[in-house]
Amino acid sequence: MEKVSRRSMFAAIGAAGAGICACIMSEGCATFTKKGKTPAIPPGAYAVEGRTIKVALDKVPELTKAGGAVKIIDARLPTSVILARTGDRDYAAASLLCPHRGVEVEYRPEQREFRCASLGHSKFCEDGSLKKGLARKGLTHYDAKLDPSHANSLFVTF
C-alpha cells in the first residue's frame, strides 16, 4: 500500500471541504439544503378552505405564463405543494418533496416534468408519476382546475 504524506492528506481534505462549501454557498446545493429554486407563493395569494386551496392567480406573477411554478408550504396542508402552469389554461399540482430523500422538486417546462433538485435528479411526469431516478414511487398528484366562473381563480383539491 502506498504511503500518503500528511500534507497530501490535508490537501485532499481541504479540497473536498472547499467543494462542499462552494456547493452550499452557490444558492445552496439542494442535496444538502433540501431546498429547490422554486419561489414560494406570495402571502395573501391563496386560501385553504376545507380540502381545497384557492389561488388568486392575479396575485401570483410566476403563473402568468406557461412554464412558471410556485411552491405552497402551509401547515394546514397534508404536504407542501408545487403548482406549475403547464399550458394556456392548464396547471399541474403535486407534492413538493421527492419521495427518495425529501428534497424539493422543481418544474422543468422544456421537458414537461418535475425534477428532484438533488444530485440524483429523479424525474416525474406532470401527473406525478415516476419517470426515472432513485425514487421508488411518484409524487402525490392533486387536481388543479380553473374556476369556470372566475378565470383568475384556481382550485387545487387535496
GULOGU-25148 format. One record per residue: z, y, x of N, C-alpha, C in turn; residue in three letters. Coordinates in steps of 0.05 Angstrom, whole numbers, padded with zeros to 5 digits. Example, Ala and Ser with C-alpha at 12.3 -4.5 7.8 and 13.67 -1.06 7.14 Angstrom:
! GULOGU-25148
+--------+--------+--------+--------+--------+--------+--------+--------+--------+-----+
!     nz !     ny !     nx !    caz !    cay !    cax !     cz !     cy !     cx !  aa !
+--------+--------+--------+--------+--------+--------+--------+--------+--------+-----+
!  00156 ! -00114 !  00264 !  00156 ! -00090 !  00246 !  00156 ! -00066 !  00264 ! ALA !
!  00142 ! -00045 !  00257 !  00143 ! -00021 !  00273 !  00157 !  00001 !  00258 ! SER !
+--------+--------+--------+--------+--------+--------+--------+--------+--------+-----+
END
This chain:
! GULOGU-25148
+--------+--------+--------+--------+--------+--------+--------+--------+--------+-----+
!     nz !     ny !     nx !    caz !    cay !    cax !     cz !     cy !     cx !  aa !
+--------+--------+--------+--------+--------+--------+--------+--------+--------+-----+
!  00000 ! -00023 !  00017 !  00000 !  00000 !  00000 !  00000 !  00025 !  00018 ! MET !
! -00016 !  00044 !  00011 ! -00019 !  00068 !  00027 !  00005 !  00087 !  00023 ! GLU !
!  00015 !  00098 !  00044 !  00037 !  00117 !  00042 !  00027 !  00144 !  00033 ! LYS !
!  00043 !  00156 !  00016 !  00036 !  00182 !  00006 !  00057 !  00201 !  00017 ! VAL !
!  00048 !  00223 !  00029 !  00066 !  00242 !  00040 !  00081 !  00257 !  00018 ! SER !
!  00103 !  00267 !  00025 !  00119 !  00282 !  00006 !  00103 !  00307 ! -00003 ! ARG !
!  00090 !  00320 !  00015 !  00074 !  00344 !  00009 !  00051 !  00337 ! -00011 ! ARG !
!  00038 !  00314 ! -00006 !  00016 !  00306 ! -00025 !  00027 !  00300 ! -00053 ! SER !
!  00050 !  00287 ! -00054 !  00062 !  00280 ! -00079 !  00069 !  00306 ! -00095 ! MET !
!  00082 !  00325 ! -00082 !  00089 !  00350 ! -00096 !  00064 !  00366 ! -00103 ! PHE !
!  00043 !  00365 ! -00087 !  00018 !  00379 ! -00094 !  00006 !  00367 ! -00119 ! ALA !
!  00006 !  00341 ! -00121 ! -00005 !  00328 ! -00145 !  00012 !  00334 ! -00170 ! ALA !
!  00038 !  00334 ! -00167 !  00056 !  00340 ! -00190 !  00051 !  00369 ! -00198 ! ILE !
!  00049 !  00387 ! -00179 !  00045 !  00415 ! -00185 !  00018 !  00420 ! -00199 ! GLY !
! -00003 !  00406 ! -00191 ! -00029 !  00409 ! -00204 ! -00028 !  00399 ! -00233 ! ALA !
! -00015 !  00376 ! -00237 ! -00012 !  00366 ! -00264 !  00003 !  00385 ! -00282 ! ALA !
!  00025 !  00395 ! -00271 !  00042 !  00415 ! -00286 !  00026 !  00440 ! -00293 ! GLY !
!  00010 !  00449 ! -00274 ! -00006 !  00473 ! -00279 ! -00027 !  00468 ! -00300 ! ALA !
! -00038 !  00444 ! -00301 ! -00057 !  00437 ! -00322 ! -00044 !  00437 ! -00349 ! GLY !
! -00020 !  00426 ! -00351 ! -00006 !  00425 ! -00376 !  00001 !  00454 ! -00385 ! ILE !
!  00010 !  00470 ! -00367 !  00017 !  00498 ! -00373 ! -00008 !  00513 ! -00383 ! CYS !
! -00030 !  00509 ! -00369 ! -00055 !  00523 ! -00377 ! -00063 !  00514 ! -00405 ! ALA !
! -00060 !  00489 ! -00411 ! -00067 !  00479 ! -00437 ! -00050 !  00492 ! -00459 ! CYS !
! -00024 !  00494 ! -00453 ! -00006 !  00505 ! -00473 ! -00010 !  00535 ! -00475 ! ILE !
! -00016 !  00549 ! -00454 ! -00019 !  00578 ! -00454 ! -00046 !  00586 ! -00467 ! MET !
! -00066 !  00569 ! -00466 ! -00092 !  00577 ! -00477 ! -00092 !  00571 ! -00507 ! SER !
! -00078 !  00588 ! -00522 ! -00075 !  00586 ! -00551 ! -00061 !  00561 ! -00560 ! GLU !
! -00048 !  00547 ! -00542 ! -00033 !  00523 ! -00550 ! -00050 !  00499 ! -00553 ! GLY !
! -00047 !  00480 ! -00536 ! -00062 !  00456 ! -00538 ! -00050 !  00440 ! -00561 ! CYS !
! -00065 !  00434 ! -00581 ! -00055 !  00422 ! -00605 ! -00042 !  00395 ! -00600 ! ALA !
! -00049 !  00382 ! -00579 ! -00036 !  00356 ! -00573 ! -00006 !  00360 ! -00569 ! THR !
!  00002 !  00384 ! -00558 !  00030 !  00389 ! -00553 !  00043 !  00405 ! -00575 ! PHE !
!  00029 !  00425 ! -00586 !  00040 !  00442 ! -00606 !  00037 !  00432 ! -00634 ! THR !
!  00018 !  00414 ! -00638 !  00011 !  00402 ! -00664 ! -00001 !  00423 ! -00683 ! LYS !
! -00008 !  00446 ! -00673 ! -00020 !  00468 ! -00690 ! -00049 !  00471 ! -00683 ! LYS !
! -00066 !  00474 ! -00704 ! -00094 !  00480 ! -00700 ! -00099 !  00510 ! -00702 ! GLY !
! -00124 !  00518 ! -00703 ! -00131 !  00546 ! -00703 ! -00137 !  00556 ! -00731 ! LYS !
! -00135 !  00540 ! -00752 ! -00140 !  00548 ! -00779 ! -00118 !  00568 ! -00787 ! THR !
! -00126 !  00592 ! -00797 ! -00106 !  00612 ! -00805 ! -00091 !  00604 ! -00831 ! PRO !
! -00067 !  00613 ! -00833 ! -00051 !  00609 ! -00857 ! -00062 !  00627 ! -00879 ! ALA !
! -00060 !  00618 ! -00904 ! -00068 !  00634 ! -00926 ! -00051 !  00659 ! -00928 ! ILE !
! -00062 !  00682 ! -00934 ! -00045 !  00706 ! -00935 ! -00023 !  00704 ! -00956 ! PRO !
!  00000 !  00716 ! -00950 !  00021 !  00716 ! -00970 !  00012 !  00730 ! -00996 ! PRO !
!  00020 !  00719 ! -01018 !  00013 !  00730 ! -01044 ! -00015 !  00723 ! -01054 ! GLY !
! -00030 !  00706 ! -01038 ! -00057 !  00698 ! -01046 ! -00057 !  00672 ! -01062 ! ALA !
! -00034 !  00660 ! -01067 ! -00033 !  00635 ! -01082 ! -00006 !  00633 ! -01096 ! TYR !
! -00006 !  00616 ! -01116 !  00019 !  00610 ! -01131 !  00020 !  00580 ! -01136 ! ALA !
!  00043 !  00568 ! -01135 !  00046 !  00540 ! -01142 !  00058 !  00538 ! -01170 ! VAL !
!  00043 !  00526 ! -01188 !  00051 !  00523 ! -01216 !  00050 !  00494 ! -01223 ! GLU !
!  00073 !  00481 ! -01225 !  00073 !  00452 ! -01231 !  00061 !  00437 ! -01208 ! GLY !
!  00040 !  00422 ! -01214 !  00026 !  00406 ! -01194 ! -00001 !  00419 ! -01186 ! ARG !
! -00002 !  00445 ! -01189 ! -00027 !  00460 ! -01183 ! -00022 !  00484 ! -01165 ! THR !
! -00040 !  00488 ! -01146 ! -00039 !  00512 ! -01130 ! -00062 !  00530 ! -01141 ! ILE !
! -00055 !  00554 ! -01150 ! -00074 !  00573 ! -01160 ! -00080 !  00593 ! -01138 ! LYS !
! -00104 !  00594 ! -01128 ! -00112 !  00611 ! -01105 ! -00128 !  00634 ! -01116 ! VAL !
! -00120 !  00659 ! -01109 ! -00134 !  00683 ! -01116 ! -00155 !  00688 ! -01094 ! ALA !
! -00179 !  00679 ! -01098 ! -00200 !  00680 ! -01077 ! -00206 !  00708 ! -01067 ! LEU !
! -00202 !  00728 ! -01084 ! -00208 !  00755 ! -01075 ! -00187 !  00765 ! -01055 ! ASP !
! -00165 !  00749 ! -01051 ! -00145 !  00756 ! -01031 ! -00146 !  00739 ! -01006 ! LYS !
! -00167 !  00722 ! -01004 ! -00170 !  00704 ! -00982 ! -00197 !  00709 ! -00968 ! VAL !
! -00199 !  00727 ! -00950 ! -00224 !  00734 ! -00937 ! -00237 !  00710 ! -00922 ! PRO !
! -00221 !  00692 ! -00913 ! -00232 !  00669 ! -00898 ! -00249 !  00651 ! -00916 ! GLU !
! -00245 !  00653 ! -00943 ! -00260 !  00636 ! -00961 ! -00283 !  00651 ! -00975 ! LEU !
! -00291 !  00674 ! -00965 ! -00313 !  00689 ! -00977 ! -00340 !  00676 ! -00973 ! THR !
! -00343 !  00659 ! -00952 ! -00368 !  00646 ! -00947 ! -00364 !  00617 ! -00940 ! LYS !
! -00384 !  00601 ! -00943 ! -00383 !  00572 ! -00937 ! -00376 !  00569 ! -00907 ! ALA !
! -00359 !  00550 ! -00901 ! -00350 !  00545 ! -00874 ! -00323 !  00555 ! -00867 ! GLY !
! -00312 !  00573 ! -00884 ! -00286 !  00584 ! -00879 ! -00264 !  00565 ! -00888 ! GLY !
! -00240 !  00568 ! -00876 ! -00218 !  00550 ! -00884 ! -00192 !  00564 ! -00879 ! ALA !
! -00172 !  00556 ! -00894 ! -00144 !  00565 ! -00891 ! -00125 !  00541 ! -00895 ! VAL !
! -00101 !  00545 ! -00885 ! -00080 !  00525 ! -00889 ! -00058 !  00536 ! -00907 ! LYS !
! -00047 !  00519 ! -00923 ! -00025 !  00526 ! -00941 ! -00001 !  00510 ! -00933 ! ILE !
!  00019 !  00523 ! -00923 !  00044 !  00510 ! -00915 !  00066 !  00521 ! -00933 ! ILE !
!  00076 !  00503 ! -00951 !  00095 !  00512 ! -00971 !  00114 !  00489 ! -00978 ! ASP !
!  00139 !  00493 ! -00977 !  00159 !  00472 ! -00982 !  00157 !  00461 ! -01010 ! ALA !
!  00144 !  00475 ! -01029 !  00141 !  00464 ! -01056 !  00119 !  00443 ! -01058 ! ARG !
!  00103 !  00440 ! -01038 !  00081 !  00421 ! -01038 !  00090 !  00395 ! -01025 ! LEU !
!  00079 !  00372 ! -01034 !  00087 !  00347 ! -01021 !  00078 !  00345 ! -00992 ! PRO !
!  00057 !  00359 ! -00985 !  00047 !  00361 ! -00958 !  00032 !  00387 ! -00955 ! THR !
!  00030 !  00397 ! -00930 !  00014 !  00421 ! -00925 ! -00015 !  00414 ! -00931 ! SER !
! -00031 !  00434 ! -00938 ! -00059 !  00431 ! -00947 ! -00077 !  00447 ! -00930 ! VAL !
! -00101 !  00436 ! -00924 ! -00123 !  00452 ! -00913 ! -00144 !  00455 ! -00936 ! ILE !
! -00153 !  00479 ! -00939 ! -00172 !  00486 ! -00960 ! -00197 !  00498 ! -00947 ! LEU !
! -00220 !  00486 ! -00952 ! -00245 !  00495 ! -00940 ! -00266 !  00501 ! -00961 ! ALA !
! -00282 !  00522 ! -00956 ! -00305 !  00527 ! -00973 ! -00328 !  00513 ! -00961 ! ARG !
! -00339 !  00493 ! -00977 ! -00360 !  00476 ! -00966 ! -00388 !  00483 ! -00976 ! THR !
! -00390 !  00501 ! -00996 ! -00415 !  00509 ! -01007 ! -00412 !  00535 ! -01023 ! GLY !
! -00433 !  00543 ! -01037 ! -00432 !  00568 ! -01052 ! -00409 !  00568 ! -01073 ! ASP !
! -00406 !  00545 ! -01087 ! -00384 !  00543 ! -01107 ! -00368 !  00518 ! -01103 ! ARG !
! -00368 !  00507 ! -01079 ! -00355 !  00482 ! -01074 ! -00333 !  00485 ! -01053 ! ASP !
! -00311 !  00471 ! -01057 ! -00288 !  00472 ! -01040 ! -00277 !  00444 ! -01035 ! TYR !
! -00265 !  00440 ! -01012 ! -00252 !  00414 ! -01006 ! -00223 !  00420 ! -00999 ! ALA !
! -00205 !  00403 ! -01008 ! -00176 !  00406 ! -01002 ! -00166 !  00379 ! -00993 ! ALA !
! -00150 !  00379 ! -00972 ! -00138 !  00354 ! -00962 ! -00112 !  00360 ! -00948 ! ALA !
! -00097 !  00338 ! -00942 ! -00072 !  00342 ! -00927 ! -00079 !  00353 ! -00899 ! SER !
! -00062 !  00371 ! -00890 ! -00067 !  00386 ! -00865 ! -00062 !  00369 ! -00840 ! LEU !
! -00044 !  00350 ! -00842 ! -00036 !  00335 ! -00818 ! -00050 !  00309 ! -00814 ! LEU !
! -00061 !  00304 ! -00790 ! -00074 !  00279 ! -00784 ! -00053 !  00256 ! -00785 ! CYS !
! -00060 !  00234 ! -00798 ! -00041 !  00212 ! -00801 ! -00036 !  00198 ! -00774 ! PRO !
! -00051 !  00203 ! -00753 ! -00046 !  00190 ! -00728 ! -00021 !  00200 ! -00714 ! HIS !
! -00020 !  00227 ! -00709 !  00003 !  00238 ! -00694 !  00015 !  00263 ! -00707 ! ARG !
!  00006 !  00270 ! -00731 !  00017 !  00293 ! -00745 !  00007 !  00319 ! -00735 ! GLY !
! -00016 !  00320 ! -00721 ! -00028 !  00344 ! -00712 ! -00046 !  00356 ! -00734 ! VAL !
! -00047 !  00382 ! -00736 ! -00063 !  00395 ! -00757 ! -00093 !  00388 ! -00753 ! GLU !
! -00107 !  00386 ! -00776 ! -00136 !  00382 ! -00775 ! -00149 !  00410 ! -00780 ! VAL !
! -00174 !  00412 ! -00772 ! -00189 !  00436 ! -00776 ! -00216 !  00429 ! -00789 ! GLU !
! -00227 !  00448 ! -00804 ! -00253 !  00443 ! -00817 ! -00275 !  00450 ! -00798 ! TYR !
! -00295 !  00432 ! -00795 ! -00318 !  00437 ! -00779 ! -00343 !  00438 ! -00797 ! ARG !
! -00352 !  00462 ! -00805 ! -00373 !  00464 ! -00824 ! -00400 !  00453 ! -00814 ! PRO !
! -00405 !  00454 ! -00788 ! -00431 !  00444 ! -00778 ! -00433 !  00414 ! -00782 ! GLU !
! -00411 !  00400 ! -00780 ! -00410 !  00371 ! -00784 ! -00401 !  00363 ! -00812 ! GLN !
! -00393 !  00383 ! -00828 ! -00383 !  00379 ! -00855 ! -00360 !  00358 ! -00854 ! ARG !
! -00340 !  00363 ! -00837 ! -00318 !  00345 ! -00834 ! -00293 !  00360 ! -00826 ! GLU !
! -00270 !  00346 ! -00830 ! -00245 !  00355 ! -00820 ! -00241 !  00339 ! -00793 ! PHE !
! -00230 !  00353 ! -00773 ! -00226 !  00340 ! -00747 ! -00198 !  00346 ! -00737 ! ARG !
! -00185 !  00326 ! -00727 ! -00159 !  00330 ! -00715 ! -00161 !  00349 ! -00691 ! CYS !
! -00142 !  00367 ! -00689 ! -00142 !  00386 ! -00667 ! -00131 !  00374 ! -00641 ! ALA !
! -00122 !  00350 ! -00641 ! -00111 !  00337 ! -00618 ! -00134 !  00326 ! -00600 ! SER !
! -00127 !  00317 ! -00577 ! -00147 !  00306 ! -00559 ! -00162 !  00282 ! -00569 ! LEU !
! -00150 !  00266 ! -00586 ! -00163 !  00242 ! -00597 ! -00185 !  00249 ! -00617 ! GLY !
! -00184 !  00272 ! -00630 ! -00204 !  00282 ! -00649 ! -00212 !  00261 ! -00670 ! HIS !
! -00193 !  00250 ! -00685 ! -00200 !  00234 ! -00708 ! -00217 !  00252 ! -00727 ! SER !
! -00237 !  00240 ! -00740 ! -00254 !  00255 ! -00758 ! -00253 !  00244 ! -00786 ! LYS !
! -00254 !  00263 ! -00805 ! -00251 !  00255 ! -00834 ! -00273 !  00269 ! -00850 ! PHE !
! -00283 !  00255 ! -00870 ! -00303 !  00266 ! -00888 ! -00290 !  00288 ! -00905 ! CYS !
! -00306 !  00304 ! -00919 ! -00295 !  00325 ! -00936 ! -00277 !  00315 ! -00958 ! GLU !
! -00281 !  00289 ! -00965 ! -00264 !  00277 ! -00986 ! -00238 !  00265 ! -00974 ! ASP !
! -00234 !  00269 ! -00947 ! -00211 !  00260 ! -00934 ! -00213 !  00232 ! -00922 ! GLY !
! -00234 !  00217 ! -00928 ! -00237 !  00190 ! -00918 ! -00242 !  00191 ! -00888 ! SER !
! -00231 !  00170 ! -00874 ! -00233 !  00168 ! -00845 ! -00262 !  00162 ! -00837 ! LEU !
! -00273 !  00178 ! -00818 ! -00299 !  00172 ! -00806 ! -00296 !  00156 ! -00781 ! LYS !
! -00279 !  00167 ! -00762 ! -00274 !  00152 ! -00737 ! -00251 !  00165 ! -00723 ! LYS !
! -00240 !  00151 ! -00703 ! -00218 !  00162 ! -00688 ! -00194 !  00143 ! -00687 ! GLY !
! -00172 !  00153 ! -00677 ! -00148 !  00137 ! -00673 ! -00132 !  00134 ! -00699 ! LEU !
! -00136 !  00152 ! -00718 ! -00122 !  00150 ! -00744 ! -00129 !  00123 ! -00757 ! ALA !
! -00110 !  00111 ! -00771 ! -00115 !  00086 ! -00784 ! -00121 !  00089 ! -00814 ! ARG !
! -00118 !  00114 ! -00824 ! -00124 !  00119 ! -00852 ! -00134 !  00148 ! -00855 ! LYS !
! -00144 !  00154 ! -00878 ! -00155 !  00180 ! -00883 ! -00134 !  00201 ! -00891 ! GLY !
! -00143 !  00225 ! -00896 ! -00126 !  00247 ! -00905 ! -00123 !  00244 ! -00936 ! LEU !
! -00101 !  00254 ! -00947 ! -00098 !  00255 ! -00976 ! -00117 !  00276 ! -00986 ! THR !
! -00133 !  00269 ! -01006 ! -00153 !  00287 ! -01017 ! -00141 !  00300 ! -01043 ! HIS !
! -00146 !  00326 ! -01046 ! -00137 !  00340 ! -01070 ! -00161 !  00351 ! -01085 ! TYR !
! -00160 !  00352 ! -01111 ! -00181 !  00362 ! -01128 ! -00181 !  00393 ! -01126 ! ASP !
! -00203 !  00405 ! -01119 ! -00206 !  00434 ! -01117 ! -00229 !  00444 ! -01135 ! ALA !
! -00223 !  00459 ! -01155 ! -00243 !  00468 ! -01175 ! -00240 !  00498 ! -01180 ! LYS !
! -00263 !  00511 ! -01183 ! -00263 !  00539 ! -01191 ! -00255 !  00541 ! -01220 ! LEU !
! -00240 !  00561 ! -01228 ! -00233 !  00566 ! -01255 ! -00258 !  00575 ! -01270 ! ASP !
! -00267 !  00560 ! -01290 ! -00292 !  00567 ! -01304 ! -00291 !  00594 ! -01318 ! PRO !
! -00267 !  00603 ! -01325 ! -00265 !  00629 ! -01339 ! -00261 !  00652 ! -01320 ! SER !
! -00254 !  00646 ! -01295 ! -00249 !  00668 ! -01276 ! -00258 !  00658 ! -01248 ! HIS !
! -00282 !  00667 ! -01239 ! -00293 !  00657 ! -01215 ! -00277 !  00663 ! -01190 ! ALA !
! -00258 !  00681 ! -01191 ! -00242 !  00688 ! -01168 ! -00217 !  00671 ! -01165 ! ASN !
! -00214 !  00651 ! -01183 ! -00190 !  00634 ! -01182 ! -00199 !  00605 ! -01176 ! SER !
! -00184 !  00593 ! -01157 ! -00189 !  00565 ! -01150 ! -00164 !  00549 ! -01156 ! LEU !
! -00167 !  00526 ! -01168 ! -00144 !  00509 ! -01174 ! -00145 !  00484 ! -01156 ! PHE !
! -00124 !  00479 ! -01142 ! -00121 !  00455 ! -01126 ! -00099 !  00438 ! -01138 ! VAL !
! -00106 !  00414 ! -01147 ! -00086 !  00396 ! -01160 ! -00076 !  00376 ! -01140 ! THR !
! -00050 !  00373 ! -01139 ! -00038 !  00353 ! -01120 ! -00021 !  00334 ! -01135 ! PHE !
+--------+--------+--------+--------+--------+--------+--------+--------+--------+-----+
END
